[in-house]
Amino acid sequence: MSNNGQGKVSIVVPMYNVASTLDQCLLSIEAQTYTDLQIICMNDGSTDQSSQIAHEHAARDPRIVVVDKANEGYGATCNRGIAAADGEWVAIVEPDDYLDPTMYEELVACAAGVGDAAGRAVDVVRCAYWRVFGAGAGASSAGAGEKRVSCPYLHRVRPKSQPFCIGDGVELLLHHPAIWAGMYRREFLSRAGVRFREVPGAGWTDNPFLVETLCATDAIAYVDEPLYFYREHDLNDAEALAAKSPATPLTRWNEMMDAAKRLGVEDSRVLDALALRGVNYALITASAAGEDAAGVRELVGRSMARLEPERVFGLAALSPAAKQFFARVRGVEAPREDKLARIGYLAGEAAYRVRTNGLGFVVENLRSRLNRF
């Protein structure tokens, strides 16, 4: 498929020491059935062969531009890539991941069809994705030495119509930010003033970007097909990352809350999703650093003070232990747990996971979580 008047897609690939996976990533982008692409490889000061590999691809494909620069971190690198984009759409592909050949063809077609039917332009198009693990970590074969499971919102984003506001597709806010599973109208990013936080390393900067894109428009479209292959090294990647920088999750969550406030978010479905993430991030922080570590108690307390106890205690997705943790931090008494609501939530989650990924993955996931305690 060529342009057909649908507009170029500028793909930003932020690279830092990813030589082992970059070739597969770039090949999957070059092989897209939608060919009107600008591929911007942003080399963030790699010390391995990443730059050489990218330049070798650029020599064979004129759509590829390689920018070599000093190390600045994920956020600054993505910002520079977006600034260099000249397409109607901007997408981000992480260099240890890879794509279904039809990903951008399907996203562009969805945006065009939904927008034409509604008589207005779509600002954001999202899709589902595959979680790719090493051998033995998942449920179904995805290639040599790899297994894959579907993302936790596949078949769960069900807006009444498209395009939609994020409250009607709130599942996109409840799980991994997955900002790379989609694309964004470049004019929208500029108009909404969306930029990544520029901090050292990766820094969980995808979290505020998620809110600033999905909560700044009521023109979201969704393709309910897993078109992106996201590599996870462990079922508990988030906890492992938080252990290296315990304050990072809650710092980024506070920026999410700031963005929601600035955008005037009042939809209770969105506020519930943010509350759920906030309490879970507080637990991750306290577990990774210890509540008595320098600055942790103050950060956790200040963060939890932003949440209404009634909202938190009404979330069936939060475990009783999480609610007790929140109550202790806030100095309030937790109400009696609604066991029926909790059991109903857990039963629904178990049924969904077995239905989408099979019993084997559910058992492996449970075993992994139990091993942490």
C-alpha positions as CSV (number, residue, x, y, z in Angstrom):
1,M,0.0,0.0,0.0
2,S,1.3,3.5,-0.8
3,N,0.2,6.9,0.4
4,N,-3.2,7.1,-1.3
5,G,-3.6,10.6,0.2
6,Q,-3.6,9.3,3.8
7,G,-0.4,11.1,4.9
8,K,3.1,10.2,5.8
9,V,3.9,8.4,9.1
10,S,7.1,9.6,10.8
11,I,8.5,6.9,13.0
12,V,10.9,7.8,15.8
13,V,13.2,5.0,17.0
14,P,15.0,6.1,20.2
15,M,18.2,4.0,20.4
16,Y,20.7,3.4,23.2
17,N,22.9,0.3,23.1
18,V,20.3,-2.0,21.3
19,A,22.6,-3.7,18.8
20,S,21.2,-7.1,19.6
21,T,17.7,-6.3,18.5
22,L,17.9,-3.2,16.3
23,D,18.3,-5.1,13.0
24,Q,15.0,-7.0,13.5
25,C,13.3,-3.8,14.6
26,L,14.3,-1.8,11.5
27,L,13.6,-4.7,9.2
28,S,10.0,-4.9,10.5
29,I,9.6,-1.1,9.9
30,E,11.0,-1.3,6.4
31,A,8.7,-4.2,5.6
32,Q,5.5,-2.2,6.4
33,T,2.8,-2.6,3.8
34,Y,2.2,1.2,4.2
35,T,5.2,2.6,2.5
36,D,4.9,6.4,3.0
37,L,7.2,6.5,6.0
38,Q,9.9,8.6,7.5
39,I,12.1,6.5,9.8
40,I,14.1,8.7,12.3
41,C,16.7,6.7,14.2
42,M,17.8,8.8,17.2
43,N,21.0,7.4,18.5
44,D,21.3,8.6,22.1
45,G,25.0,8.2,22.6
46,S,25.2,4.4,22.1
47,T,28.6,2.8,22.8
48,D,27.8,-0.4,21.0
49,Q,27.2,-1.1,17.3
50,S,23.7,0.5,17.2
51,S,24.8,3.5,15.2
52,Q,26.6,1.4,12.6
53,I,23.6,-0.9,12.2
54,A,21.3,2.1,11.7
55,H,23.6,3.7,9.1
56,E,23.8,0.4,7.3
57,H,20.0,0.3,7.0
58,A,19.9,4.0,6.0
59,A,22.4,3.2,3.1
60,R,19.8,0.7,1.7
61,D,16.6,2.6,2.5
62,P,16.3,6.4,1.7
63,R,13.4,6.7,4.1
64,I,15.8,6.3,7.1
65,V,17.5,9.2,8.7
66,V,20.1,8.6,11.5
67,V,20.8,11.3,14.1
68,D,23.9,10.6,16.3
69,K,24.0,12.7,19.4
70,A,25.2,12.7,23.0
71,N,23.3,10.8,25.6
72,E,20.3,12.7,27.0
73,G,17.7,10.1,27.9
74,Y,14.6,8.7,26.4
75,G,12.4,11.8,26.8
76,A,14.8,14.3,25.2
77,T,15.6,11.8,22.5
78,C,11.9,11.3,21.6
79,N,11.3,15.1,21.7
80,R,14.2,15.6,19.2
81,G,12.8,12.9,17.0
82,I,9.3,14.4,17.0
83,A,10.8,17.8,16.2
84,A,12.5,16.3,13.1
85,A,9.3,14.6,11.9
86,D,7.6,16.0,8.8
87,G,4.8,13.4,8.5
88,E,1.2,14.0,9.2
89,W,1.4,11.3,11.8
90,V,4.1,10.6,14.5
91,A,4.8,7.1,15.9
92,I,7.4,5.8,18.3
93,V,8.9,2.3,18.0
94,E,11.3,1.1,20.7
95,P,14.3,-0.6,19.2
96,D,14.0,-3.9,21.1
97,D,10.5,-4.4,19.7
98,Y,9.1,-5.2,16.2
99,L,6.0,-4.8,14.2
100,D,3.3,-6.7,12.3
101,P,3.8,-5.9,8.6
102,T,0.4,-4.3,8.3
103,M,0.5,-2.2,11.5
104,Y,0.6,1.3,9.9
105,E,-1.7,0.3,7.0
106,E,-4.3,-0.7,9.5
107,L,-3.8,2.3,11.8
108,V,-4.0,4.8,8.9
109,A,-7.0,3.1,7.4
110,C,-8.8,3.2,10.7
111,A,-8.0,6.9,11.2
112,A,-9.3,7.7,7.7
113,G,-12.4,5.6,8.0
114,V,-13.4,6.8,11.5
115,G,-12.6,10.4,10.7
116,D,-14.5,10.4,7.4
117,A,-17.6,8.8,9.1
118,A,-17.5,11.3,11.9
119,G,-16.7,14.3,9.7
120,R,-13.7,15.3,11.8
121,A,-10.0,14.4,12.1
122,V,-8.8,11.7,14.4
123,D,-6.0,12.8,16.7
124,V,-4.8,9.5,18.2
125,V,-5.0,5.9,16.9
126,R,-4.2,3.1,19.3
127,C,-4.0,-0.7,18.8
128,A,-3.5,-3.8,20.9
129,Y,-0.1,-5.5,21.1
130,W,1.7,-8.8,21.9
131,R,3.8,-9.2,25.0
132,V,6.9,-11.2,23.9
133,F,8.8,-13.2,26.5
134,G,11.8,-15.6,26.4
135,A,11.2,-19.3,26.3
136,G,9.2,-20.6,29.2
137,A,7.8,-17.2,30.2
138,G,4.6,-17.1,28.3
139,A,1.8,-19.2,26.8
140,S,2.0,-19.5,23.0
141,S,4.8,-19.8,20.5
142,A,5.8,-16.6,18.7
143,G,9.0,-17.6,17.0
144,A,12.3,-19.3,17.8
145,G,12.9,-19.1,21.5
146,E,10.0,-16.7,22.1
147,K,6.5,-17.0,23.5
148,R,3.8,-14.3,23.4
149,V,0.6,-13.4,25.2
150,S,-1.9,-10.7,24.3
151,C,-1.9,-7.3,26.1
152,P,-4.3,-6.9,29.0
153,Y,-6.7,-4.7,27.1
154,L,-7.3,-6.8,23.9
155,H,-11.1,-7.0,23.3
156,R,-11.7,-4.8,26.3
157,V,-11.7,-1.4,24.6
158,R,-15.3,-1.1,23.5
159,P,-16.4,2.4,22.9
160,K,-20.0,2.9,21.8
161,S,-18.8,4.7,18.7
162,Q,-15.6,6.0,17.1
163,P,-13.9,8.4,17.5
164,F,-14.2,8.4,21.3
165,C,-13.0,10.1,24.5
166,I,-10.7,8.2,26.8
167,G,-13.5,7.6,29.4
168,D,-15.2,5.4,26.8
169,G,-12.0,3.4,26.3
170,V,-10.6,3.7,29.8
171,E,-8.8,0.3,29.6
172,L,-6.1,2.1,27.7
173,L,-5.3,4.0,31.0
174,L,-5.4,0.9,33.3
175,H,-2.4,-1.0,32.1
176,H,1.1,-0.4,30.6
177,P,1.1,3.0,28.9
178,A,2.1,1.3,25.6
179,I,2.4,4.7,23.9
180,W,4.2,2.9,21.0
181,A,1.1,0.9,20.1
182,G,-0.4,3.6,18.0
183,M,0.3,6.9,16.3
184,Y,-0.5,10.6,16.9
185,R,-1.4,13.4,14.5
186,R,1.6,15.7,14.5
187,E,-0.5,18.8,14.4
188,F,-2.4,17.6,17.5
189,L,0.8,17.1,19.5
190,S,1.9,20.7,18.6
191,R,-1.5,22.1,19.4
192,A,-1.8,20.3,22.7
193,G,1.7,21.1,23.7
194,V,2.6,17.5,24.3
195,R,6.2,16.8,25.1
196,F,8.1,14.1,27.0
197,R,9.7,14.9,30.3
198,E,13.4,15.3,29.8
199,V,15.1,13.3,32.6
200,P,18.1,10.9,32.7
201,G,17.5,7.4,31.3
202,A,14.0,6.2,30.5
203,G,12.5,7.6,33.7
204,W,8.9,6.3,33.1
205,T,8.3,9.3,30.9
206,D,5.7,7.4,28.9
207,N,3.3,7.8,31.9
208,P,2.6,11.5,31.6
209,F,2.7,11.3,27.8
210,L,-0.1,8.8,28.0
211,V,-2.4,11.2,29.9
212,E,-1.4,14.3,27.9
213,T,-2.3,12.6,24.7
214,L,-5.4,10.5,25.6
215,C,-7.0,13.1,27.9
216,A,-6.4,16.1,25.6
217,T,-8.7,14.9,22.8
218,D,-12.1,13.3,22.3
219,A,-11.0,12.1,18.9
220,I,-9.4,8.7,19.6
221,A,-9.6,5.7,17.4
222,Y,-8.8,2.1,18.2
223,V,-7.9,-1.1,16.3
224,D,-8.6,-4.2,18.3
225,E,-5.8,-6.2,16.8
226,P,-2.3,-6.9,18.3
227,L,0.0,-5.3,15.7
228,Y,3.0,-4.4,17.9
229,F,5.4,-7.0,19.5
230,Y,6.7,-5.7,22.8
231,R,9.5,-7.5,24.5
232,E,9.3,-8.0,28.2
233,H,12.2,-9.6,30.0
234,D,10.2,-10.5,33.1
235,L,6.6,-10.7,34.3
236,N,7.6,-8.1,36.9
237,D,9.5,-5.6,34.7
238,A,7.8,-2.6,36.4
239,E,8.9,-3.7,39.9
240,A,12.5,-4.4,38.7
241,L,12.7,-0.9,37.1
242,A,11.3,0.8,40.2
243,A,13.9,-1.0,42.4
244,K,16.6,1.0,40.5
245,S,14.9,4.3,41.1
246,P,12.2,4.0,43.7
247,A,11.0,7.6,43.5
248,T,10.5,7.6,39.8
249,P,7.0,5.8,39.6
250,L,5.3,8.2,42.0
251,T,7.1,11.3,40.5
252,R,5.8,10.4,37.1
253,W,2.3,9.7,38.5
254,N,2.2,13.1,40.1
255,E,2.9,14.5,36.7
256,M,0.0,12.5,35.3
257,M,-2.2,14.0,38.0
258,D,-1.0,17.4,37.2
259,A,-1.7,16.9,33.5
260,A,-5.2,15.6,34.3
261,K,-5.9,18.6,36.4
262,R,-4.6,21.0,33.8
263,L,-6.8,19.4,31.2
264,G,-9.8,19.7,33.4
265,V,-10.5,15.9,33.6
266,E,-13.7,15.2,35.6
267,D,-14.7,11.8,34.2
268,S,-14.9,9.5,37.2
269,R,-13.8,6.6,35.0
270,V,-10.5,8.4,34.2
271,L,-10.1,9.5,37.8
272,D,-10.6,5.9,39.0
273,A,-8.0,4.7,36.6
274,L,-5.5,7.3,37.9
275,A,-6.3,6.5,41.5
276,L,-5.7,2.8,40.9
277,R,-2.3,3.5,39.3
278,G,-1.4,5.9,42.0
279,V,-2.0,3.4,44.9
280,N,-0.2,0.6,43.1
281,Y,2.8,2.9,42.3
282,A,2.9,3.9,46.0
283,L,3.1,0.2,46.9
284,I,5.8,-0.4,44.4
285,T,7.8,2.6,45.8
286,A,7.4,1.5,49.4
287,S,8.3,-2.1,48.5
288,A,11.3,-1.1,46.4
289,A,12.8,1.4,48.7
290,G,11.3,0.7,52.1
291,E,9.0,3.2,53.7
292,D,11.7,4.6,56.0
293,A,14.1,5.4,53.1
294,A,15.0,9.1,52.7
295,G,12.2,11.0,51.2
296,V,9.9,8.0,50.6
297,R,7.5,8.5,53.4
298,E,7.0,12.2,52.4
299,L,6.6,11.3,48.7
300,V,4.1,8.6,49.4
301,G,2.1,10.7,51.9
302,R,2.0,13.7,49.6
303,S,0.9,11.6,46.7
304,M,-1.8,9.7,48.5
305,A,-3.2,13.0,49.8
306,R,-4.2,13.8,46.3
307,L,-6.8,10.9,46.3
308,E,-10.2,10.9,47.8
309,P,-10.6,7.9,50.3
310,E,-14.1,7.2,49.0
311,R,-12.7,6.7,45.5
312,V,-9.9,4.5,46.5
313,F,-12.0,2.3,48.8
314,G,-14.6,1.8,46.1
315,L,-12.1,0.3,43.6
316,A,-12.7,-3.5,43.4
317,A,-9.4,-3.8,41.4
318,L,-7.4,-2.8,44.5
319,S,-6.5,-5.6,46.8
320,P,-7.5,-5.4,50.5
321,A,-3.8,-5.0,51.4
322,A,-3.5,-2.0,49.1
323,K,-6.5,-0.4,50.6
324,Q,-5.1,-1.0,54.1
325,F,-1.8,0.5,53.0
326,F,-3.6,3.6,51.7
327,A,-5.7,3.9,54.9
328,R,-2.5,3.8,57.0
329,V,-0.7,6.4,54.9
330,R,-3.8,8.7,55.0
331,G,-4.5,8.1,58.7
332,V,-8.1,7.0,58.1
333,E,-10.0,3.9,58.8
334,A,-10.6,1.5,55.9
335,P,-14.2,0.4,55.6
336,R,-15.2,-3.2,55.6
337,E,-14.1,-4.9,52.4
338,D,-16.8,-5.6,49.9
339,K,-15.9,-9.2,49.4
340,L,-18.5,-10.0,46.7
341,A,-17.2,-7.1,44.6
342,R,-13.6,-8.2,45.0
343,I,-14.4,-11.9,44.2
344,G,-16.4,-10.8,41.2
345,Y,-13.5,-8.7,39.9
346,L,-11.0,-11.5,40.4
347,A,-13.3,-14.1,38.8
348,G,-13.7,-11.8,35.8
349,E,-10.0,-11.2,35.5
350,A,-9.2,-14.9,35.7
351,A,-11.8,-15.8,33.1
352,Y,-10.5,-13.1,30.7
353,R,-6.9,-14.2,31.1
354,V,-7.7,-17.9,30.5
355,R,-9.9,-17.0,27.6
356,T,-7.3,-14.8,25.9
357,N,-4.0,-16.5,26.8
358,G,-4.7,-19.9,28.2
359,L,-4.4,-21.5,31.6
360,G,-0.7,-22.0,31.3
361,F,0.1,-18.3,31.3
362,V,-2.3,-17.7,34.2
363,V,-0.5,-20.3,36.3
364,E,2.9,-19.0,35.4
365,N,1.9,-15.4,36.2
366,L,0.5,-16.5,39.6
367,R,3.6,-18.5,40.4
368,S,5.8,-15.4,39.5
369,R,3.8,-13.2,41.8
370,L,3.8,-15.6,44.7
371,N,7.6,-16.0,44.4
372,R,8.0,-12.3,45.3
373,F,6.6,-12.9,48.8
